[in-house]
């Protein structure tokens, strides 16, 4: 099978998270003998079959390179691949320029199109754009998106997921991106239900994100925490408002038990987070962006992996990587209960800092060993090699359907 993948973020610009899962998909498909070409912006293309599409030289979003407008990307791809119509399936991962170009090319040549819906773009705008500009930003993004793909579905404010006009605009963008596909992949059931609620009629296939087996070759032992010992926690996510690093640091400031927090990642909250830690004398170490191998070594020595986001993540790689390494997890979003094994987590009673502090302060130390055993028992399930069969099923379903008009 010949597969074209279009993504606006790819390793190393996204050194972890979804970017690493997409890379793992490519590697697993290639192991099975399929030809995979990844089209993405700003990548140092030493890896085989990576096509670096035209990108803005200086523009960065969350430190990721941004592709030029879809028309420019399409023309470039067709110059490089005049036989583009010979791809068997096109797999698109996002809703920005490079991904829009992939969607348009698939529709142009009548190729089967699979769309993976990863992100809550409504929450990204709600949390990262200052108040006077939220609606303006969402309206502009919605308008630009509608210039490249038709918006047959209109979303109005409601009490479900779109309580503001701004969020309704972003949901409209997301559902119309999905509606252009022949098959829609979601990594979690709860996100699929939300897309269906807003009118996406295409078939859904649940395909979990996956951790590359190459990153977890080492054996990981059961974690144990003795009474009174230092609780070692690891933050392995962006330092951004939607990931809620500051509310978690506020929770840490309330702890009486001994602790140490290692923070890996970067983002628009790094400066504020470091300032808060310094002002409150917290036992927190910042490492910035690091290679996955270093982070995994740190995870091997930790007791808890932390995810503080709420109503934003659909299936965070933070939790999957923790499971792959036998590391118990802490979170506050009940949607994450779908993702982690039973008895492998500590969940806060709510998203507030005080609720997180209470959960961290009051759990019994002996629980860490039990949770770790559960993670180790299930670790093989989150490897990409365990998900590639579901991915191929989605491709075959799309190939068996008549390509949709868009």
C-alpha positions as semicolon CSV with decimal commas, in nm:
position;residue;x (nm);y (nm);z (nm)
1;X;0,000;0,000;0,000
2;X;0,121;0,352;-0,080
3;X;0,023;0,601;0,191
4;X;0,053;0,982;0,190
5;X;0,048;1,137;0,539
6;X;-0,007;1,512;0,578
7;X;0,062;1,663;0,918
8;X;0,135;2,015;1,040
9;X;0,350;1,884;1,325
10;X;0,609;1,611;1,300
11;X;0,913;1,512;1,504
12;X;1,142;1,674;1,603
13;X;0,937;1,995;1,610
14;X;0,695;1,806;1,825
15;X;0,956;1,598;2,005
16;X;0,684;1,413;2,191
17;X;0,308;1,396;2,197
18;X;0,111;1,337;1,878
19;X;0,415;1,405;1,657
20;X;0,593;1,104;1,804
21;X;0,283;0,889;1,754
22;X;0,264;0,985;1,385
23;X;0,629;0,895;1,343
24;X;0,565;0,561;1,513
25;X;0,276;0,496;1,273
26;X;0,507;0,556;0,979
27;X;0,771;0,320;1,114
28;X;0,524;0,040;1,191
29;X;0,362;0,066;0,848
30;X;0,705;0,049;0,684
31;X;0,794;-0,259;0,887
32;X;0,493;-0,429;0,728
33;X;0,617;-0,341;0,380
34;X;0,400;-0,037;0,305
35;X;0,543;0,276;0,143
36;X;0,475;0,586;0,352
37;X;0,554;0,944;0,254
38;X;0,509;1,215;0,519
39;X;0,443;1,572;0,406
40;X;0,513;1,824;0,682
41;X;0,659;2,171;0,743
42;X;1,006;2,252;0,867
43;X;1,150;1,904;0,916
44;X;1,520;1,823;0,881
45;X;1,454;1,559;0,617
46;X;1,729;1,310;0,692
47;X;1,464;1,050;0,762
48;X;1,357;0,844;0,462
49;X;1,042;0,957;0,276
50;X;0,992;1,287;0,457
51;X;0,894;1,578;0,231
52;X;0,953;1,922;0,379
53;X;0,678;2,143;0,235
54;X;0,723;2,520;0,187
55;X;0,728;2,679;0,531
56;X;0,750;3,026;0,683
57;X;1,108;3,104;0,777
58;X;1,045;3,285;1,104
59;X;0,683;3,218;1,200
60;X;0,640;2,969;1,485
61;X;0,334;2,852;1,678
62;X;0,424;2,688;2,009
63;X;0,777;2,678;1,862
64;X;0,659;2,462;1,570
65;X;0,731;2,555;1,208
66;X;0,425;2,670;1,008
67;X;0,355;2,568;0,648
68;X;0,275;2,829;0,385
69;X;-0,080;2,859;0,255
70;X;-0,244;2,540;0,120
71;X;-0,228;2,642;-0,248
72;X;0,149;2,684;-0,229
73;X;0,186;2,347;-0,060
74;X;-0,035;2,175;-0,320
75;X;0,165;2,313;-0,612
76;X;0,490;2,207;-0,445
77;X;0,365;1,853;-0,378
78;X;0,249;1,805;-0,736
79;X;0,585;1,923;-0,870
80;X;0,761;1,672;-0,646
81;X;0,502;1,397;-0,703
82;X;0,343;1,435;-1,048
83;X;0,209;1,082;-0,995
84;X;0,031;1,179;-0,672
85;X;-0,286;1,009;-0,793
86;X;-0,106;0,673;-0,753
87;X;-0,120;0,691;-0,372
88;X;-0,367;0,436;-0,237
89;X;-0,482;0,646;0,058
90;X;-0,424;0,994;0,202
91;X;-0,410;1,028;0,582
92;X;-0,446;1,380;0,726
93;X;-0,375;1,463;1,091
94;X;-0,458;1,828;1,155
95;X;-0,665;2,123;1,026
96;X;-0,394;2,376;0,934
97;X;-0,217;2,457;0,605
98;X;-0,031;2,135;0,527
99;X;-0,325;1,920;0,635
100;X;-0,567;2,133;0,431
101;X;-0,346;2,080;0,128
102;X;-0,357;1,703;0,180
103;X;-0,735;1,709;0,207
104;X;-0,772;1,914;-0,110
105;X;-0,532;1,692;-0,307
106;X;-0,716;1,377;-0,200
107;X;-1,048;1,525;-0,311
108;X;-0,897;1,660;-0,632
109;X;-0,775;1,317;-0,743
110;X;-1,058;1,112;-0,591
111;X;-0,828;0,933;-0,347
112;X;-0,957;0,768;-0,026
113;X;-0,916;1,014;0,260
114;X;-0,870;0,934;0,629
115;X;-0,877;1,219;0,880
116;X;-0,748;1,182;1,235
117;X;-0,902;1,434;1,473
118;X;-0,653;1,502;1,751
119;X;-0,712;1,836;1,915
120;X;-0,961;2,060;2,087
121;X;-0,894;2,373;1,887
122;X;-1,177;2,553;2,065
123;X;-1,004;2,511;2,400
124;X;-0,665;2,607;2,256
125;X;-0,805;2,945;2,149
126;X;-1,010;2,987;2,468
127;X;-0,707;2,938;2,691
128;X;-0,420;3,087;2,490
129;X;-0,563;3,399;2,327
130;X;-0,631;3,708;2,538
131;X;-0,997;3,799;2,588
132;X;-1,048;4,085;2,339
133;X;-0,905;3,875;2,054
134;X;-1,062;3,530;2,112
135;X;-1,363;3,578;1,885
136;X;-1,161;3,769;1,625
137;X;-0,902;3,492;1,608
138;X;-1,161;3,215;1,587
139;X;-1,363;3,400;1,323
140;X;-1,053;3,462;1,111
141;X;-0,942;3,098;1,136
142;X;-1,292;2,978;1,053
143;X;-1,313;3,213;0,755
144;X;-0,974;3,109;0,615
145;X;-1,060;2,741;0,662
146;X;-1,389;2,789;0,474
147;X;-1,196;2,938;0,181
148;X;-1,023;2,604;0,128
149;X;-1,286;2,352;0,239
150;X;-1,666;2,387;0,226
151;X;-1,850;2,446;0,553
152;X;-2,170;2,248;0,505
153;X;-2,224;2,226;0,883
154;X;-2,297;2,538;1,086
155;X;-2,252;2,542;1,463
156;X;-2,435;2,773;1,700
157;X;-2,374;2,836;2,069
158;X;-2,502;2,567;2,303
159;X;-2,454;2,431;2,655
160;X;-2,263;2,120;2,545
161;X;-1,917;2,215;2,418
162;X;-1,978;2,553;2,253
163;X;-2,095;2,794;2,525
164;X;-1,946;3,095;2,343
165;X;-1,955;3,217;1,984
166;X;-1,578;3,176;1,969
167;X;-1,593;2,808;2,060
168;X;-1,881;2,752;1,820
169;X;-1,663;2,893;1,539
170;X;-1,382;2,649;1,622
171;X;-1,616;2,350;1,647
172;X;-1,749;2,448;1,304
173;X;-1,395;2,440;1,168
174;X;-1,324;2,100;1,324
175;X;-1,643;1,923;1,217
176;X;-1,621;2,047;0,859
177;X;-1,263;1,920;0,837
178;X;-1,384;1,580;0,954
179;X;-1,688;1,582;0,725
180;X;-1,460;1,601;0,418
181;X;-1,307;1,260;0,494
182;X;-1,423;0,914;0,393
183;X;-1,330;0,777;0,736
184;X;-1,264;0,969;1,058
185;X;-1,019;0,836;1,315
186;X;-1,042;0,945;1,677
187;X;-0,810;0,819;1,950
188;X;-1,089;0,823;2,209
189;X;-1,461;0,745;2,214
190;X;-1,550;1,058;2,405
191;X;-1,413;1,280;2,128
192;X;-1,597;1,082;1,860
193;X;-1,924;1,134;2,050
194;X;-1,865;1,510;2,057
195;X;-1,797;1,524;1,683
196;X;-2,109;1,320;1,613
197;X;-2,311;1,553;1,834
198;X;-2,211;1,843;1,609
199;X;-2,309;1,668;1,289
200;X;-2,015;1,465;1,155
201;X;-2,177;1,184;0,955
202;X;-1,871;0,997;0,831
203;X;-1,780;0,653;0,970
204;X;-1,565;0,666;1,284
205;X;-1,284;0,423;1,362
206;X;-1,122;0,423;1,705
207;X;-0,744;0,401;1,665
208;X;-0,536;0,465;1,973
209;X;-0,225;0,675;1,954
210;X;0,075;0,456;2,012
211;X;0,418;0,463;2,168
212;X;0,710;0,354;1,954
213;X;0,846;0,022;2,076
214;X;1,194;0,153;1,996
215;X;1,163;0,402;2,284
216;X;1,067;0,144;2,544
217;X;1,306;-0,142;2,474
218;X;1,437;-0,133;2,829
219;X;1,267;-0,323;3,108
220;X;1,089;-0,107;3,364
221;X;1,055;-0,219;3,723
222;X;0,769;-0,179;3,966
223;X;0,769;0,160;4,138
224;X;0,745;0,168;4,517
225;X;0,698;0,454;4,760
226;X;0,776;0,409;5,128
227;X;0,584;0,603;5,391
228;X;0,750;0,940;5,444
229;X;0,971;0,906;5,134
230;X;0,996;1,178;4,868
231;X;0,716;1,157;4,610
232;X;0,888;1,192;4,272
233;X;0,661;1,332;4,001
234;X;0,726;1,403;3,634
235;X;0,555;1,658;3,409
236;X;0,598;1,550;3,047
237;X;0,379;1,792;2,849
238;X;0,383;2,138;2,696
239;X;0,403;2,425;2,941
240;X;0,093;2,593;2,806
241;X;-0,229;2,727;2,946
242;X;-0,438;2,439;2,816
243;X;-0,207;2,193;2,994
244;X;-0,253;2,397;3,316
245;X;0,096;2,396;3,461
246;X;0,024;2,692;3,691
247;X;-0,282;2,537;3,862
248;X;-0,075;2,225;3,921
249;X;0,211;2,425;4,070
250;X;-0,044;2,593;4,296
251;X;-0,148;2,245;4,410
252;X;0,214;2,148;4,472
253;X;0,259;2,459;4,688
254;X;-0,011;2,322;4,921
255;X;0,157;1,985;4,981
256;X;0,288;1,888;5,321
257;X;0,433;1,554;5,214
258;X;0,789;1,557;5,073
259;X;0,798;1,577;4,693
260;X;1,013;1,653;4,389
261;X;0,873;1,754;4,050
262;X;1,073;1,721;3,727
263;X;0,929;1,930;3,442
264;X;1,007;1,838;3,080
265;X;0,873;2,050;2,795
266;X;0,845;2,411;2,685
267;X;0,569;2,656;2,601
268;X;0,408;2,992;2,662
269;X;0,382;2,934;3,039
270;X;0,750;2,853;3,101
271;X;0,843;3,201;3,224
272;X;0,539;3,227;3,453
273;X;0,596;2,876;3,587
274;X;0,960;2,942;3,674
275;X;0,863;3,269;3,841
276;X;0,596;3,096;4,052
277;X;0,839;2,822;4,158
278;X;1,103;3,078;4,258
279;X;0,857;3,293;4,453
280;X;0,719;2,997;4,649
281;X;1,041;2,802;4,695
282;X;0,900;2,485;4,537
283;X;1,105;2,170;4,480
284;X;1,071;2,179;4,103
285;X;1,337;2,132;3,834
286;X;1,287;2,252;3,476
287;X;1,464;2,074;3,189
288;X;1,300;2,224;2,879
289;X;1,283;2,022;2,559
290;X;1,475;1,696;2,586
291;X;1,518;1,379;2,385
292;X;1,257;1,115;2,456
293;X;1,523;0,875;2,578
294;X;1,623;1,110;2,860
295;X;1,261;1,163;2,961
296;X;1,198;0,789;2,968
297;X;1,497;0,742;3,197
298;X;1,348;1,001;3,431
299;X;1,013;0,823;3,415
300;X;1,183;0,503;3,526
301;X;1,279;0,676;3,852
302;X;0,947;0,855;3,915
303;X;0,639;0,753;4,115
304;X;0,374;0,953;3,926
305;X;0,330;1,104;3,580
306;X;0,122;1,422;3,591
307;X;-0,149;1,546;3,352
308;X;-0,334;1,857;3,473
309;X;-0,535;1,945;3,160
310;X;-0,913;1,952;3,184
311;X;-1,162;1,912;2,897
312;X;-0,882;1,958;2,645
313;X;-0,691;1,636;2,579
314;X;-0,849;1,351;2,386
315;X;-0,581;1,089;2,437
316;X;-0,259;1,243;2,566
317;X;0,067;1,067;2,492
318;X;0,173;1,153;2,848
319;X;-0,061;0,884;2,980
320;X;0,030;0,630;2,711
321;X;0,402;0,672;2,770
322;X;0,346;0,632;3,142
323;X;0,159;0,307;3,079
324;X;0,435;0,184;2,847
325;X;0,691;0,239;3,122
326;X;0,484;0,105;3,414
327;X;0,447;0,449;3,573
328;X;0,126;0,537;3,766
329;X;-0,053;0,855;3,660
330;X;-0,225;1,153;3,819
331;X;-0,498;1,354;3,642
332;X;-0,815;1,552;3,709
333;X;-1,019;1,507;3,389
334;X;-1,266;1,214;3,419
335;X;-1,252;1,169;3,039
336;X;-0,910;1,015;3,093
337;X;-1,067;0,718;3,273
338;X;-1,133;0,574;2,926
339;X;-0,760;0,565;2,855
340;X;-0,578;0,422;3,157
341;X;-0,613;0,073;3,312
342;X;-0,821;0,023;3,624
343;X;-0,636;0,083;3,954
344;X;-0,341;0,253;3,783
345;X;-0,415;0,617;3,861
346;X;-0,495;0,887;4,114
347;X;-0,773;1,122;4,005
348;X;-0,848;1,455;4,167
349;X;-1,201;1,547;4,264
350;X;-1,196;1,840;4,024
351;X;-0,973;2,070;3,817
352;X;-0,912;2,320;4,098
353;X;-0,567;2,344;4,257
354;X;-0,704;2,258;4,600
355;X;-0,874;1,944;4,465
356;X;-0,546;1,829;4,308
357;X;-0,357;1,904;4,629
358;X;-0,601;1,701;4,838
359;X;-0,570;1,400;4,606
360;X;-0,189;1,413;4,610
361;X;-0,168;1,467;4,984
362;X;-0,406;1,192;5,092
363;X;-0,330;0,885;4,883
364;X;-0,154;0,599;5,060
365;X;0,210;0,549;4,962
366;X;0,162;0,172;4,927
367;X;-0,084;0,237;4,644
368;X;0,202;0,329;4,410
369;X;0,324;-0,033;4,388
370;X;-0,026;-0,163;4,306
371;X;-0,079;0,101;4,037
372;X;0,262;0,034;3,886
373;X;0,190;-0,338;3,861
374;X;-0,128;-0,260;3,669
375;X;0,060;-0,038;3,427
376;X;0,331;-0,299;3,369
377;X;0,067;-0,563;3,309
378;X;-0,093;-0,356;3,031
379;X;0,211;-0,184;2,878
380;X;0,216;-0,382;2,552
381;X;-0,134;-0,256;2,463
382;X;-0,019;0,103;2,408
383;X;0,270;0,027;2,174
384;X;0,223;0,140;1,815
385;X;0,275;-0,214;1,690
386;X;-0,047;-0,310;1,871
387;X;-0,241;-0,029;1,697
388;X;-0,124;-0,066;1,338
389;X;-0,386;-0,332;1,259
390;X;-0,665;-0,089;1,350
391;X;-0,499;0,179;1,139
392;X;-0,488;-0,050;0,837
393;X;-0,854;-0,138;0,893
394;X;-0,939;0,233;0,872
395;X;-0,741;0,263;0,549
396;X;-0,914;-0,038;0,395
397;X;-1,254;0,093;0,498
398;X;-1,179;0,425;0,327
399;X;-1,049;0,247;0,017
400;X;-1,367;0,041;0,000
401;X;-1,588;0,348;0,004
402;X;-1,649;0,584;-0,284
403;X;-1,451;0,904;-0,210
404;X;-1,676;1,177;-0,071
405;X;-1,730;1,505;-0,247
406;X;-1,593;1,802;-0,057
